[in-house]
């Protein structure tokens, strides 16, 4: 994502936290990140750094999980494009840009 937005200012990503059950601490970390609205904490989580416990009550993570199930998304990463096309799995920046340009 960072490479895509560095190359293309007309492309934006909206990150929806969808913790998978096989990642033990992901649910709690997701809630913490959302409570703090912290991109830095998201980066820390990906770097496997310690994330503090959630500082608020939020249903947003649970709502994200319900939405993912409704849309048939079972893994991450998953990209949902403006036209509704869903692409699951890792994609290189060039592939994402190419897909968008073909639309």
N, C-alpha and C positions, 0 to 999 in steps of 0.2 A: 504494500500500500504506500509506504513512504516513497519508494522509487516512482510509482505512478504519479503521485501528486507533485513530486519534485519535477517531473518531466511535463506534466499536463495540469495547468492551473484550472482547466475547465472540468476536471473530474474530481468528485468528492466521494468520500466513503462515510457511511454512517455505521458506527460499530454498535452492534447489538450483542450484549454479553449472553452467551448461551453455554453455561457450564455443563459439561458431559459428566454423567455419573461415575465413569471410570477414572476421573481425575478427582482424587479424594478431597482436596481443599478448594476446588474451583468454585463451588457454590458460595462458600463463605467469602472467598476473595472477590467474587463478582459483586456481592452485596456491598462489601467495603468500598470497592472502586466506585460503585454507583452512589453510595452515600456521600463520598468526598468529591464526586465528579472530577476525578483526577486521572489525567492521561499519564502522569508520572507513575502513579500506582499501577496502572495497566502495564506500563513498560517494566516496572519492577516485578510484577507477577510473571511476565514472560521470561524475565531474567532469573526466575526462581528465587527471588528475594522474599524476605518475610513481609507479609502484609498484615497490618493491624486488624483486629476484629471490627465488624461493622459498627458505625457510630450512630446509626439510625435504623428505623424500621421501614422496609420497602418491600412492595410486592412485585417490583419491576422484573426481578430475575425470574420469579414464578410465571409472570405473564409472558416473558420471553420464551420460556420452556414450552408453555402451552401453544404459543404461536408457531414455534418451530415444529412441534408435533403436528399441528393443523396443516402446515405447509409441506409436511413430509420430509423435513430436514432432520437428519439423524446424526450428522457429523459436522465437524468444523475443520477448516474454514468453509463457509458457504457464501457465495456472492449472489445477491438478488439484484438484477439489473432493472432499470426503470420500466422496461417492457414486461417485467414479470418472469423473465427467464432466470432459472436457478442453475448455478454452476457450483458443484461441490468439489472440494479438494483444493490443494495448493495450485496456484497459477503464477507463472512468472509475469513480471510487469509487462513485458512485450505482448504476451498473449492476452492480457486484460485489455490493454490499449487497442490491440488489433480487433478484438471482439467488439469493443465499443465503436470503433471506427466503421465497422461493417454494418452497424445498425442504422 
